[in-house]
Amino acid sequence: MTAVLKLYPIRGLRLGFAMVIALLCAAYTPALSAQNGPGPPPPDDVPIVLLVDVTSGQVLYSREADRRFVPASITKVMTMYHAFELIEEGSLDPAQIMTMDDETWRDWNGEGSTMWINAQDQVPVHDLLTGIANISANDGAIMLAKGHSGTVPTWVDGMNSRARALRMVNSHFGTPNGWPDEGRTFTTANDLVVLAQSMIRRHPDKFARYIGLPGFRYNGIEQPNRDPMIGRLEGADGIKTGYTNESGFGYLGTAQRNGQRLVLVVAGAPRNAIRARSARALTEWGFTAFDRERLFERGENVGFARVQGGDSRSVALQTDRTVFVNVPRGQAANLRMSIVYDGPLRAPFDQGEDVAALVIEVPGMEPARVPLQAAKRVGEAGIFARIANGIAGWFS
């Protein structure tokens, strides 16, 4: 059973909300239909579009976000994420030197985007990651995969394992670099936003070090980053473009202003110019078309959840971030919030553990979900406390 605590704003917005508890009950929260916020949509000839404010969890614009498509070189974002995880786990070192074997050189020398690595060149992992991220190096991605895992299929198995762990349920990867593979590689806009958000949150230092550089020089050859937003849109820090004849022009990108981060996916654009124009216009719209209101500060108590079998009968719920919401102008009074959790919560659980979600409903937009954490550890109740709680439960 899902417990729902509904919170209603009763005064105008400024830095926060004055709220009153309207209802505490056991119920299921109905799903709202996906709708788009205010403002003009991107061109009709971009079939797949998704714009998400990952700081609030809000979908600002969505078109065919669960439709599977071929990501082409956007696949390399999963290769980067897999590499970042391996570095954290200690099995990959940016200073490690890898050697370009003759087979990989024969297969990938000059194939598509490339670093122009020569046979038997010794290349640090740091340079491979930089080349993969910023000039879409096909040869670098294969060299990294084989250098770490021995074979490309073994590396790809690791990529798919990471995707499953992130619950990217509509994605599968067949290559490290997104080269056409007869449809074995596919993803969705929703899954790519999950991937981008996880990379940024789990690996902020590596993201800043490797992603969104203006270009990369290797073997005396300077190549620019073809990202359509970095250097052209305030706050843009890139991620990855993709293109094949089969996939059309796609892009996974992000930008940040004043603590607000947007993640964008466009896919299937018929021309590079349309991809670039759509990405910049939609991201700029996302930053400017809404009133952005602060709801809760990081660590602020949002509400309480009931606890079963614990040494406390309730626990305060807090946020691990400052919570903002994007509201179409003139709609602030119609905003609604609720706390949702599978409850009562069963003890034990630790302080800081995700135990609930704050659901924010804005007129004309999909509801946003913000994780809520337990403000303290709740241990299991002793025998006498369980008896007392059981008796009290009959009267609550």
Order of alpha helices (4+ residues) and beta strands (2+ residues): beta-beta-beta-beta-alpha-beta-alpha-beta-alpha-alpha-alpha-alpha-alpha-beta-beta-beta-beta-beta-alpha-beta-beta-beta-beta-beta-beta-beta-beta-alpha
